[in-house]
Amino acid sequence: MYARLIGEDIAERAEGPLLFLRRQVDVGLNEAVEVEGADGRVRLGRIAALDEALVTIEMLDDTAGLALAGTRVRFLGEPLRFDVGPGLLGRIFNGVGQPIDGGPPLAAARAMRVDGLAIKPSARLAPAEYLETGFTAIDLMNSLVRGQKLPLFSGGGLPHDRIAVDIACRARLPGGRDGGEGFAIVFAGIGIPHDSAEYFRAEMERSGALARTVLFLNLASDASAQRLLTPRFALTAAEYLAFTEGKHVLVILTDLTNYCEALREVSASRGEVPSRKGYPGYMYSDLATLYERAGRLRGRPGSVTQMPVLTMPNDDITHPIPDLTGYITEGQIVLDRDLHRRDIYPPIRVLPSLSRLMKDGTGRGLTHADHPALAAQLYAAYAQAQQTRLLASVVGEDGLASVDRHYLAFGEVFERDLLHQTEGRSLEQGMAAGWQALRTLPRGELHRLSDAQIQAHLED
């Protein structure tokens, strides 16, 4: 690494999180810089844009008290890097990788670029093998596969923070806590309030999950530009744990909507032409630089699996953030406000939820031979139950046929006994709840199950 110090009085102006300098040296995009103000405080930044006259620096620290006069800038000659090493697990960092848990500095084994490196498609392995989250609505109905990107679509006021923490505390590989292999969690809170950050920290410590977790906390009071780097620091830690230490890593990022809002703010500060709803036109490719860092590599034992959480403004699934996310990822888990009002937790709306890679991680030799058929039958029966509820709202329950009343009963049992859970549940326990729910239906309605499956699981 080399550094070049540029003298005082080169700052032209400051706008929000951006500092504009007169260009006096050849530098590159995304190069790390240190900005020393007249107050003696050193602030971290990176080069966000260049032209012949100006260098635009994205400030990653608070710019309060930073005067233009007397400001000095040191160009570090390389992109931002994160010092990683064997002591990552159990540590708590801020949004730019600085320890905030009161522990000693991390003993770094290597410094990795936070923006990641491109991976050749031929070097990738297809996502495969099941990863358990502890929630039946996901494990049984929309299974998560190692190396997959499966976002959680939520809305304001819904318990996505609680779900994210519960998944972090309960997730495991098949066969036990570690399934005979290393397993780790990387959890990043992006633009979160202080009470949420304290909740994440306290729950991780209380459950003991912090020992296998790397926790990143970027507060709403931090510089908005930090939100653009928090997921990148988190994914860098995940890549080290997966592809250097050989662990299977689950990355939980909450809330990606805050990331996109910061992207819009910084883009507007640069004077870029806005696209849909004011977001920059490159938001799709920017999100892809995050999501595509999930996966598995040939010759490496580990994997990076992502569960990003995003809140849909006005519960609008066609909003640019969930819309673009859906194009890049392999499915979605959708939360439902009506289920939440009825105190069903987690309030996962099963019918629009989807895991496109479920078939690659379930079935014989992976989970259970009857798992795919059971999930298909439960899905079909619940869809029929929802249609029957609509019909009952028109003609009343007394006007329904006998089989329709069975579907109404199934819908209640499905939501009360299968979806709703106050504690973690293994896949085997979830399947048992699924078979029990199907007992409310006549055997002639179970078109997705074979006679052998009906006899094995539903005959007394």
N, C-alpha and C positions, 0 to 999 in steps of 0.2 A: 504494500500500500504506500502511496505517496500523498503528500498534502501540499497545497499551494495556498499561501496566505495572501489575500488581496487587501490592500490598505483601506483606510477610512474614507468616508465621504463618497462611496460608490452607490449607496442606496438612493433610488429615485423616489419610490413611494411604496406604501403598504396598503393593501386592500383586504380586509378580513384575514384569512389564513395565508395570504400570498405576500411575498416581498419581492419587489422588482428592483434589479440591479443593472447598472450600466455594464455592458459586456466588455471585459478587458482581457479575457483569457479563453482559450479553447476548452470547452467542457462538454460532457455528454448528458443526455437525458437520464433521469433517475439516479444521477450521481449524488452521493451523500455529501452534506455540507454541515459545517458548524458555524453558527452566527453568534458572535460575541458583541453584546450591546455595550453602551457606555456605562451601564451599571455593573459590568463585569460578569454578568450571567451568560453562560454558553447555552445556546438553544440548538436543537437538532432540526435539520430540514433536508429536503431533497429537491433536485432540479426537476421542475414540472414542465417547463416549456422554454424554448430558445428561439430567438431570431437574431438578425444581424446587430441589433442595437441593445437588446435587453435579455437578461437571464431572469426567469421567473422561478422563485423558490417557494416551495410549499412548506410552510412552517409546521413542525410536528409538536411544538411546545407552545405554551401560552405566550402571546406576543405583548401582553400587558406590560407597559413600562419600557418597551423597545423603541428607542428614539432613532430616527434616521441618522442624525449627526453622530459621528463617532462609532458607527457600527462597522465591525470588521467581519469578513467572511473567509472561512477556510474550506477549500474544496478538497475532499478526501480522495478523489481520483478513482472511486469504485462505488458500486451500488451499495445500498444498505444491506448489512449482514447481521445475522443473529448467531451469537456464540452458544453452541449447543454441546452437550456432553452427557455422560451417564447419570448425572444427578438431576435430570430434568423433572422426573416424576415427583409429585408432592410439592412442587414449587408454585408460587403465585407471582404473576408478572403483570405489569401495566400494559397498555395497548402497544407499546413499542419495545417490549421485551426487557424492561428493567424490573428487577425483583422488588416486590413491595410487601413481602411476607416477613421482613425483619431477619431473614436468614443470610448466610454468607454469600458472597458472589459465586456464581456458578463456575465450577471448574470446567472450562471449555475444552472440548476435544477437537473442535473444528468450528469455523465460521462459515455459515451457509447463506447464500443470497436469499433474501426474503421474497423476491419476485419469482423464485423457482426457475427451473430450466426446462426447456421443451423436451418432451419425451417422444421418441419415435414410435409411431403406431405399431411397428413390428416388434418393439420391445415390451409392449403391453400384453398382459394376460387378461382374458375375459373375466369379469366378476363371477365368482362362484362360491359356494358354501354359505351356510346359514349363520346369521348372527342374531342372538336373542336379545330383545329389549326389555322383556318383563311385562309387556302389554299385549294381551291376546288379540286386540283389534289389529295390531301390527304383525305379531309373530305368526298367528294362525291365518289371518285374512290377507295381509299385505306384507309378506316376509321380506326382511332386510337381508341383503346378500353382501358379503365382503367385497369391497371395491366399488360398491354402488353409491350413487348420489340420490338420496331420497328426501326431498324437502318436506317440511311441515308448514302447511298454509293455515294461518290463524287470523284472528281479528282482534281489535282493541277490546280489552276486558276479558278475553278468554285465557284459560290457564296454561298458556304455552310455556311460561317460565317454569311452572311446577312440573309439567310433563318433561321438559328438557332435563331438569335436575333428576327426576325419577329415572329417566333412561340412563343418565350418567351413573347413577348409583346402582342400578339393577342390571345393566347390560353385561353380557358374558358370552363366551363361546360355548358351543354344545359340550356337554360332559362335565360341567362344573364351572367354578369361577373363572378359571383360565383354560379349561379344557385340555390341559397338558401342554399348552403353548402360552407364550406371552401375550397379554392383552392390556391395552392402555386406552385412556380417554384423554382427548384434548378438548377443553371446553373454553369457548371465547364468548364473553359478553361484550357487545358492541354498542356504544352509546347508551348505556344503561344508567338509571338513577342510582343513587347511593344505597337506597334500601334494597334494591334488587341485587346489587353487588354483594351486600352483606348477607342477603339470603342465600345466594349461591355459595359463598364461602362457608357460612355456618352449616348448611345442609351437607356439603361435601365432607366437612370435618366430622359432623355428628355421625354420619353413616359409615365413615371410614374409607369412603371412595377417593378422598383426596390423595391417599397414598399411591394410587395408580393413575392419577390425573395430573395434567399440566393445565393450570387455570390462568386465563388471560382476562383482565377486567379493564375495559375502556369505559370511563364514566362519561355521562352526558356533559359534564362540566369541562372535560378535556377538549383540547383543540380538535375541531371537526376533521382536520386532515389526518389525525391519528386513526380515525375510524376506517380510513382507506388502507391502513397498514395492519391493523389488529388481526384481521383474518389471514393476512399473509404471514405474519409472525407465527400465528397458531398453526398454519399449514406447514410452515418450515419445520416447526417442532415435530409435527406428525410425520413428515417425510423422514426426518432423522430417526425417530423411534421405529418406523416401519422398515425402512430400507437400509439402515445401518445396524440397528439393534434387533431387527427381525421380528418386531411385534405386530400384532393386528390392532390397528388404531381406529377408534371411532371418534370422529371430529364433529362436535356440536357447535354451531355458530348461531348465536341469537343476539341481535335481530338483524337480518340482512337488509331489512327496510331502512334501518338507521344508516347502514353503509351506503345505500343508494341515495338517501337524502343528502349525505355528506358529499357524494359524487356530484349531485346536482348543484350543491352550493359552491363547490370548488370550480366546477365547470362554468357557472355563471360569473364567478370572480375573474376567470380568465377571459371573459368576453366571448365564449364559444357559442355558436348558433344552437339553440335548444331544439329538441325534438318533442316527442309525445309528452304532454304534461310537464314540460320544462326539463325533462331529463336529457342528458347528452345522447347524441345519436350512436355513440360507441358503447352505450351501457351493456348491450348484448355481449360484445367481445370482452368487455371488462369483467362481467360476471363469469364468462367462460374461463378467464384466467384463474378464477378461484375454483369453480366446480370441476374443471378438468384436471385438477391436481389430485383427485381421488383415483384409486385404481390399484392394480397389482403389476409387478414387473417380472419378466422372465429371469429366472435364476436368483430371485430374492424371495425369502420366505414370508415377509410381512405384507401388509395391505393397509390402504387408507380408505376408510368408508366415511361418507359425509352425511349428516342430517342437519342441513341448514334450516333455521326457523325464520319465517318472514310473516309479518302482519300485513294483511291486505287492507289498504285504505278503503273505508266504507264497505268492507266485506266483498269487494269487487274482484272476482277471480280473473277478470279481463284487464285489470290494471297492468301497466307495463312491467312492474316488478315480478308478480307471479306469472304473467304471460311469458316473459322472456325466460324466466327460470324453468318453466315447463318445457320449453324447447330444448334446453340443455341437459336437464336431468332425466332420470329414468323412473318417472312416476311422481306421486305426491300423496301426502297424508293430509286430509282436510278436516279441520275442526268445525263443529256445528254449534251455533248459538242456542238453538232450541233444546238440544240435548243438555247443554250447560245449564239452562234455566231449570231443567228437570233434575238437576243434581246428579247427572250421570258423568262419571269421571273414569277414563278420559273421554271427553265429548267428541269422539272421532266419528265422522260421518262416513260410513263404510262404502256406500254406493259410488260416490265420485272419487274415492281414494283408490289408488292403484300402485302396485309395484311391478313394473314391466319385467324385472329380472327374477321374479319370484320362482319361476319354473327352473332357473339355474341353481337354486339353492335349497330346493325342497324335494321331497319324494323319497323313494327307496334308496337306502344307502346314505342319505343326507339328513333327513329329519325322521319321517315315518312314511311307510308305503301308502297309507291311506290319507295322508295330509292334503294333497292336492284335491282329491275327490271330496273330502269333507269341506274344504274351503269353498269349492265351487257350489256344493249343495247349500251351504249356509248363505252364500251370496244370493243364489237364485231364490231361495225361500224368503229371505229378508226383502228382496225386491218385490216379490209377490205380496208380502205383508204390507209394504208401504202402499201399493196400489189398492189393497183391500181397505186400508185405513181411509184412503181418499173416497172410495165407494161408500164406506160406512158413514162418512160425514154428509153424504147426500141422501141415502135411503135409510140410514139408521141401522144399528146392529140387528134389530129384529127382522129386517128385510134381507139379511144376508143368508146365503146358503150355508149348510153345515160345514163344508170344507173351508169356506171363507172365515168362519168363526175360529177354526183351528189355526188359520194363518194369523188372525188377530192375536190369539194367545201366544203363538210362536214369536211374534214381534215383541211382545212385552217380555217374554222370557229371555229372548236374545239380548235386549238392551239391559235388562235388570241383572241377569246372571252371567252373561258373556262379555258384553262391552264394559259394564261397570265393575270396577275393582278397586279396593282400598289398599291392597298390598300387591307386591310383585307376584307374578304367576308364571310358572314354567310352561313350555310348549305342551308337555304332557297333560298338565292341569287344564290348559286352555282347550285342548282337544277333548278332554273329558266333559268340559262344560258345553262344548259344541255338540257332542253326541247326545247329551242330556236335553239340550234345547230341541233337537230334532225329534225327540220322543213325543212332542206335542202334536206332530203332524201324522196323518195317516200314511202307512207304508207305501201306498200307491202314489203318493206325491213326491217320493224321493227318487226322482228320475236321474240324478247325477251319481247315484251310488249303485254298485253292483249288488246282486243278491248275496254274495259272500260277505260283503261289507255290512249289509243290513243284518245278516244273521250273526256276524261276529260282534257287532257293537250295539245293536238295538233290540235284539230278541232276548227276552228274559229267560 
